[in-house]
Protein backbone atom coordinates (compact mmCIF):
# COMPACT_ATOMS: atom_id res chain seq x y z
CA UNK A 1 0.00 0.00 0.00
CA UNK A 2 1.53 3.29 -1.08
CA UNK A 3 1.37 6.38 1.13
CA UNK A 4 -1.54 8.76 0.40
CA UNK A 5 -1.14 11.84 -1.78
CA UNK A 6 -3.05 15.11 -1.89
CA UNK A 7 -4.35 16.46 -5.18
CA UNK A 8 -4.14 20.26 -4.99
CA UNK A 9 -6.11 22.81 -7.00
CA UNK A 10 -4.37 26.15 -7.54
CA UNK A 11 -6.24 29.38 -8.21
CA UNK A 12 -5.82 30.91 -11.65
CA UNK A 13 -7.03 34.05 -13.36
CA UNK A 14 -8.31 32.28 -16.46
CA UNK A 15 -11.12 29.86 -15.66
CA UNK A 16 -14.59 30.88 -14.54
CA UNK A 17 -15.71 29.50 -11.19
CA UNK A 18 -18.59 27.57 -12.74
CA UNK A 19 -16.19 25.83 -15.14
CA UNK A 20 -13.88 24.79 -12.28
CA UNK A 21 -16.86 23.25 -10.44
CA UNK A 22 -17.94 21.37 -13.60
CA UNK A 23 -14.43 19.97 -14.16
CA UNK A 24 -14.09 18.85 -10.54
CA UNK A 25 -17.42 17.00 -10.74
CA UNK A 26 -16.44 15.41 -14.07
CA UNK A 27 -12.91 14.33 -13.08
CA UNK A 28 -13.14 13.33 -9.41
CA UNK A 29 -15.21 10.19 -8.65
CA UNK A 30 -18.09 10.87 -6.27
CA UNK A 31 -17.54 14.65 -6.25
CA UNK A 32 -20.76 16.42 -5.26
CA UNK A 33 -21.79 19.90 -6.31
CA UNK A 34 -21.43 21.19 -2.74
CA UNK A 35 -17.92 19.74 -2.36
CA UNK A 36 -16.84 21.08 -5.76
CA UNK A 37 -18.11 24.58 -4.91
CA UNK A 38 -16.31 24.51 -1.55
CA UNK A 39 -13.03 23.38 -3.16
CA UNK A 40 -13.31 26.03 -5.87
CA UNK A 41 -14.04 28.78 -3.31
CA UNK A 42 -11.14 27.75 -1.08
CA UNK A 43 -8.75 27.83 -4.04
CA UNK A 44 -10.18 31.17 -5.17
CA UNK A 45 -9.80 32.87 -1.79
CA UNK A 46 -6.70 31.09 -0.41
CA UNK A 47 -4.86 30.33 -3.64
CA UNK A 48 -4.89 26.57 -3.03
CA UNK A 49 -7.23 23.79 -1.92
CA UNK A 50 -7.08 20.04 -1.39
CA UNK A 51 -9.28 18.25 -3.93
CA UNK A 52 -8.86 14.66 -2.76
CA UNK A 53 -6.46 12.44 -0.82
CA UNK A 54 -5.79 9.09 -2.47
CA UNK A 55 -3.12 6.65 -3.66
CA UNK A 56 -0.22 8.16 -5.63
CA UNK A 57 -1.24 6.57 -8.95
CA UNK A 58 -4.80 7.88 -8.61
CA UNK A 59 -3.54 11.30 -7.51
CA UNK A 60 -1.30 11.51 -10.60
CA UNK A 61 -4.23 10.52 -12.82
CA UNK A 62 -6.60 13.07 -11.25
CA UNK A 63 -3.95 15.78 -11.49
CA UNK A 64 -3.36 15.07 -15.18
CA UNK A 65 -7.11 15.09 -15.89
CA UNK A 66 -7.52 18.43 -14.13
CA UNK A 67 -4.58 19.85 -16.10
CA UNK A 68 -6.02 18.38 -19.30
CA UNK A 69 -9.14 20.46 -18.65
CA UNK A 70 -7.09 23.63 -18.19
CA UNK A 71 -6.91 23.77 -14.38
CA UNK A 72 -3.73 24.31 -12.40
CA UNK A 73 -3.13 21.22 -10.29
CA UNK A 74 -0.32 19.44 -8.45
CA UNK A 75 0.17 16.58 -6.02
CA UNK A 76 2.12 16.20 -2.78
CA UNK A 77 2.54 13.47 -0.17
CA UNK A 78 -0.20 13.63 2.45
CA UNK A 79 2.22 13.40 5.36
CA UNK A 80 0.94 13.67 8.90
CA UNK A 81 -2.15 11.56 8.29
CA UNK A 82 -5.40 12.22 6.46
KAQUI-V497400 format. One record per residue. N is the residue number from 0. RES is the residue in one letter. OMEGA is omega in whole degrees, -180 to 180 (none if undefined). Layout:
n->N res->RES omega->OMEGA
n->N res->RES omega->OMEGA
This chain:
n->0 res->X omega->-179
n->1 res->X omega->179
n->2 res->X omega->-178
n->3 res->X omega->178
n->4 res->X omega->174
n->5 res->X omega->168
n->6 res->X omega->-176
n->7 res->X omega->174
n->8 res->X omega->179
n->9 res->X omega->176
n->10 res->X omega->173
n->11 res->X omega->-179
n->12 res->X omega->-173
n->13 res->X omega->-172
n->14 res->X omega->176
n->15 res->X omega->-177
n->16 res->X omega->-179
n->17 res->X omega->179
n->18 res->X omega->179
n->19 res->X omega->179
n->20 res->X omega->-180
n->21 res->X omega->-179
n->22 res->X omega->179
n->23 res->X omega->-179
n->24 res->X omega->180
n->25 res->X omega->-170
n->26 res->X omega->-173
n->27 res->X omega->-179
n->28 res->X omega->176
n->29 res->X omega->-179
n->30 res->X omega->178
n->31 res->X omega->178
n->32 res->X omega->-179
n->33 res->X omega->179
n->34 res->X omega->-179
n->35 res->X omega->179
n->36 res->X omega->180
n->37 res->X omega->179
n->38 res->X omega->179
n->39 res->X omega->-178
n->40 res->X omega->179
n->41 res->X omega->178
n->42 res->X omega->-178
n->43 res->X omega->-175
n->44 res->X omega->-176
n->45 res->X omega->179
n->46 res->X omega->-174
n->47 res->X omega->172
n->48 res->X omega->177
n->49 res->X omega->-180
n->50 res->X omega->-177
n->51 res->X omega->173
n->52 res->X omega->-174
n->53 res->X omega->178
n->54 res->X omega->-176
n->55 res->X omega->-178
n->56 res->X omega->178
n->57 res->X omega->179
n->58 res->X omega->179
n->59 res->X omega->179
n->60 res->X omega->179
n->61 res->X omega->180
n->62 res->X omega->-180
n->63 res->X omega->178
n->64 res->X omega->177
n->65 res->X omega->178
n->66 res->X omega->179
n->67 res->X omega->177
n->68 res->X omega->173
n->69 res->X omega->179
n->70 res->X omega->177
n->71 res->X omega->-175
n->72 res->X omega->175
n->73 res->X omega->175
n->74 res->X omega->175
n->75 res->X omega->176
n->76 res->X omega->179
n->77 res->X omega->-178
n->78 res->X omega->179
n->79 res->X omega->177
n->80 res->X omega->-177
n->81 res->X omega->none
